[in-house]
């Protein structure tokens, strides 16, 4: 059920690949809530994914942009403002990739070229997006930027490998840039630490099904779904959360503050 929470707002959604993507679900929810959007992803992702289907359903243009390229990001924000006829109100950063994880490299034997690429794609890309918007004065006052993260930034999940380091950097960038953007334009920047979610990217992590099952047993409310994450993201784009910034917000059914649950304890006793 829509509540027109984003009526009249305009935003850019990074990272939708297919209907399992949190970014895909968020794009749909933003439009349902009255927003106009621009969809973007890296050129290779556009060839691999199904973004044109989403674009048609949302009546949204697709502007290709490699989030590690300043030229691409300048083009994206400039063309988006031309399309909207004005500035932008919200941005979703849903970008993450580890070559080391994809190649099965253990954390104790990382390829550092892969590591650097993963940091650039998964974390520094947020700084690039924010710096581009800041310099172009592309975001309206009280605009909102949300980036997706995972609790491996705070706790050790061995098979998450160097993605944990990337997410730690991502969260730090959101705080640091959140201060500067807040002072200048009242723009707020937050990260959502989502439950393990069965997306194309998430499923590539070794032992992912075990992650999901464990988190489901540990969380008092169970795992949060991609659709529920989209709902939460919409609230952060809305005017109802204007004073929330520089926060890492756990959207995980209570997993982050549960020491041990009865189902897990009982399973350990067996």
C-alpha positions as CSV (number, residue, x, y, z in Angstrom):
1,X,0.0,0.0,0.0
2,X,1.5,3.4,-1.1
3,X,1.4,6.5,1.2
4,X,2.9,9.1,-1.2
5,X,5.9,9.4,1.0
6,X,8.1,10.5,-1.9
7,X,5.6,12.5,-3.9
8,X,7.4,15.0,-6.1
9,X,10.9,13.7,-5.2
10,X,13.5,12.7,-7.7
11,X,16.3,10.2,-7.2
12,X,19.0,8.0,-8.7
13,X,19.2,4.3,-8.0
14,X,22.6,2.6,-8.4
15,X,23.0,-1.2,-8.6
16,X,19.7,-2.8,-9.7
17,X,20.6,-6.0,-11.6
18,X,17.6,-8.2,-11.6
19,X,14.4,-8.7,-9.6
20,X,16.2,-10.2,-6.7
21,X,18.2,-7.0,-6.1
22,X,17.5,-4.7,-3.2
23,X,18.0,-1.8,-5.5
24,X,15.4,-3.2,-7.9
25,X,12.9,-3.5,-5.1
26,X,13.7,0.0,-3.8
27,X,13.3,1.5,-7.3
28,X,9.8,-0.1,-7.5
29,X,8.8,1.2,-4.1
30,X,10.1,4.7,-4.7
31,X,8.0,5.0,-7.8
32,X,5.0,3.5,-6.0
33,X,5.5,6.3,-3.4
34,X,5.4,9.0,-6.0
35,X,9.0,9.5,-6.9
36,X,10.6,9.9,-10.3
37,X,13.9,8.0,-10.7
38,X,16.9,7.5,-12.9
39,X,18.4,4.0,-13.0
40,X,22.1,3.4,-13.4
41,X,24.6,0.6,-13.3
42,X,28.0,-0.2,-14.9
43,X,28.0,-0.9,-18.6
44,X,28.9,-4.6,-18.1
45,X,26.1,-5.0,-15.5
46,X,23.6,-3.5,-18.0
47,X,24.6,-6.2,-20.5
48,X,24.3,-9.0,-17.9
49,X,21.2,-7.9,-16.1
50,X,17.6,-7.1,-16.9
51,X,17.5,-3.4,-16.1
52,X,15.5,-2.4,-19.2
53,X,12.5,-4.3,-17.8
54,X,12.6,-2.3,-14.6
55,X,13.1,0.9,-16.6
56,X,10.0,0.3,-18.6
57,X,7.9,-0.6,-15.5
58,X,9.1,2.5,-13.7
59,X,9.0,4.8,-16.7
60,X,12.7,5.7,-15.9
61,X,15.7,6.4,-18.1
62,X,18.8,4.2,-17.8
63,X,22.1,6.1,-17.7
64,X,25.2,3.8,-17.8
65,X,27.9,4.8,-15.3
66,X,30.9,3.0,-13.9
67,X,30.9,4.2,-10.3
68,X,34.7,4.2,-10.2
69,X,34.9,6.7,-13.1
70,X,34.6,10.4,-12.3
71,X,33.8,11.2,-15.9
72,X,30.9,8.7,-15.9
73,X,29.6,10.0,-12.6
74,X,29.7,13.6,-13.8
75,X,27.8,12.6,-16.9
76,X,25.3,10.7,-14.8
77,X,24.5,13.6,-12.4
78,X,24.5,16.2,-15.2
79,X,22.1,14.2,-17.4
80,X,19.9,13.3,-14.4
81,X,19.4,16.9,-13.5
82,X,18.7,17.7,-17.2
83,X,16.1,14.9,-17.2
84,X,14.5,16.0,-14.0
85,X,14.7,19.7,-14.8
86,X,16.3,20.4,-11.5
87,X,18.2,18.9,-8.6
88,X,18.0,15.5,-7.0
89,X,16.4,14.5,-3.7
90,X,17.8,11.0,-3.0
91,X,20.4,8.5,-4.0
92,X,20.7,4.8,-3.3
93,X,24.2,3.3,-3.4
94,X,23.8,-0.5,-3.8
95,X,27.2,-1.4,-5.2
96,X,29.5,-4.1,-4.0
97,X,32.0,-6.6,-5.5
98,X,35.0,-8.6,-4.3
99,X,37.2,-10.2,-7.0
100,X,39.0,-12.1,-4.2
101,X,35.7,-13.6,-3.1
102,X,34.7,-14.5,-6.6
103,X,38.1,-16.1,-7.2
104,X,38.0,-18.0,-3.9
105,X,41.0,-16.3,-2.5
106,X,41.2,-16.8,1.3
107,X,41.6,-13.7,3.5
108,X,45.1,-14.7,4.5
109,X,46.2,-14.8,0.9
110,X,44.6,-11.9,-0.9
111,X,45.6,-10.6,-4.3
112,X,46.2,-6.9,-3.6
113,X,45.3,-5.7,-7.1
114,X,41.9,-7.5,-6.6
115,X,41.7,-6.0,-3.1
116,X,42.2,-2.5,-4.4
117,X,39.6,-3.0,-7.1
118,X,37.1,-4.3,-4.5
119,X,37.7,-1.3,-2.3
120,X,37.3,1.1,-5.2
121,X,34.0,-0.5,-6.4
122,X,32.4,-1.3,-3.0
123,X,33.5,1.7,-0.9
124,X,35.4,4.5,-2.6
125,X,32.7,4.6,-5.2
126,X,30.4,6.1,-2.5
127,X,33.0,8.9,-1.9
128,X,33.2,9.4,-5.7
129,X,29.4,9.6,-5.9
130,X,29.1,12.1,-3.0
131,X,32.1,14.2,-4.2
132,X,30.6,14.5,-7.6
133,X,27.2,15.5,-6.3
134,X,28.8,17.9,-3.8
135,X,30.9,19.7,-6.5
136,X,28.0,19.9,-9.0
137,X,25.6,21.0,-6.2
138,X,23.3,18.3,-7.5
139,X,21.4,17.4,-4.3
140,X,18.5,19.5,-2.9
141,X,18.7,20.7,0.7
142,X,17.5,17.9,3.0
143,X,18.3,15.4,0.4
144,X,19.1,11.8,1.4
145,X,21.8,9.3,0.4
146,X,21.6,5.7,1.6
147,X,24.3,3.0,1.0
148,X,23.8,-0.7,1.8
149,X,26.2,-2.5,4.1
150,X,26.5,-5.6,6.3
151,X,27.3,-6.4,9.9
152,X,30.6,-8.0,8.8
153,X,32.0,-4.5,9.0
154,X,31.7,-4.9,12.8
155,X,31.9,-8.7,13.3
156,X,34.0,-11.4,11.7
157,X,32.4,-13.6,9.1
158,X,35.4,-15.5,7.7
159,X,34.1,-16.2,4.2
160,X,33.0,-12.6,3.7
161,X,36.7,-11.9,3.4
162,X,37.8,-8.5,2.1
163,X,34.3,-7.4,1.6
164,X,34.2,-6.8,5.4
165,X,37.0,-4.3,5.0
166,X,35.2,-2.6,2.1
167,X,32.0,-2.3,4.1
168,X,33.9,-0.8,7.1
169,X,35.3,1.8,4.7
170,X,31.9,2.5,3.2
171,X,30.4,3.1,6.7
172,X,33.3,5.5,7.6
173,X,32.8,7.5,4.3
174,X,29.1,7.9,5.0
175,X,29.9,9.4,8.5
176,X,32.7,11.6,7.3
177,X,31.0,12.9,4.2
178,X,27.7,13.1,6.2
179,X,29.3,15.7,8.4
180,X,30.5,17.9,5.5
181,X,27.3,17.5,3.4
182,X,25.1,18.1,6.4
183,X,26.9,21.4,7.3
184,X,26.7,22.6,3.7
185,X,23.3,21.5,2.4
186,X,21.5,19.7,5.2
187,X,22.0,16.5,3.1
188,X,21.9,13.4,5.3
189,X,23.9,10.2,4.6
190,X,23.3,6.9,6.2
191,X,24.0,3.2,5.7
192,X,21.6,0.3,6.2
193,X,23.1,-2.9,7.6
194,X,20.8,-5.4,6.1
195,X,20.2,-9.1,7.0
196,X,21.8,-11.5,4.6
197,X,19.6,-11.4,1.6
198,X,19.5,-13.8,-1.4
199,X,20.6,-11.4,-4.1
200,X,22.9,-12.2,-7.1
201,X,25.8,-10.6,-5.3
202,X,25.1,-12.0,-1.9
203,X,24.7,-15.6,-3.1
204,X,28.3,-15.4,-4.4
205,X,29.7,-15.5,-0.9
206,X,30.9,-19.0,0.2
207,X,28.6,-20.5,2.8
208,X,25.9,-17.9,2.1
209,X,23.0,-20.3,2.8
210,X,24.6,-21.1,6.2
211,X,24.8,-17.3,6.9
212,X,21.1,-17.0,6.1
213,X,20.0,-20.0,8.2
214,X,22.1,-18.9,11.2
215,X,20.8,-15.3,11.1
216,X,17.2,-16.5,10.8
217,X,17.6,-18.6,14.0
218,X,19.4,-15.8,15.8
219,X,17.1,-12.9,14.9
220,X,14.0,-12.4,17.2
221,X,12.0,-11.2,14.1
222,X,13.8,-13.4,11.6
223,X,15.7,-12.1,8.6
224,X,14.6,-8.9,6.9
225,X,13.7,-9.4,3.2
226,X,14.7,-7.3,0.2
227,X,11.1,-5.9,0.0
228,X,11.3,-4.9,3.7
229,X,14.7,-3.3,3.1
230,X,13.1,-1.3,0.2
231,X,10.3,-0.1,2.6
232,X,12.9,1.0,5.2
233,X,15.0,2.8,2.5
234,X,11.9,4.7,1.4
235,X,11.4,6.1,4.9
236,X,15.0,7.3,4.9
237,X,14.4,9.1,1.6
238,X,11.3,10.7,3.0
239,X,10.9,13.9,5.0
240,X,10.0,12.0,8.1
241,X,13.7,11.2,8.8
242,X,15.2,14.6,8.2
243,X,17.2,14.6,11.4
244,X,18.8,11.1,10.9
245,X,22.3,11.3,9.4
246,X,25.7,9.7,9.7
247,X,24.1,6.5,11.2
248,X,24.7,2.9,10.5
249,X,21.2,1.5,10.8
250,X,20.7,-2.2,11.5
251,X,17.8,-3.6,9.6
252,X,18.2,-7.3,10.6
253,X,15.3,-8.4,12.7
254,X,17.4,-7.9,15.9
255,X,20.3,-10.0,14.9
256,X,22.9,-7.3,15.7
257,X,22.0,-7.1,19.4
258,X,21.2,-10.7,20.1
259,X,24.0,-12.6,21.9
260,X,22.4,-16.0,21.4
261,X,18.9,-17.2,20.7
262,X,17.2,-20.2,22.2
263,X,17.0,-22.1,18.9
264,X,20.7,-21.7,18.4
265,X,21.5,-22.6,22.0
266,X,19.3,-25.7,21.7
267,X,20.9,-26.7,18.4
268,X,24.4,-26.4,20.0
269,X,23.3,-28.8,22.8
270,X,22.3,-31.5,20.4
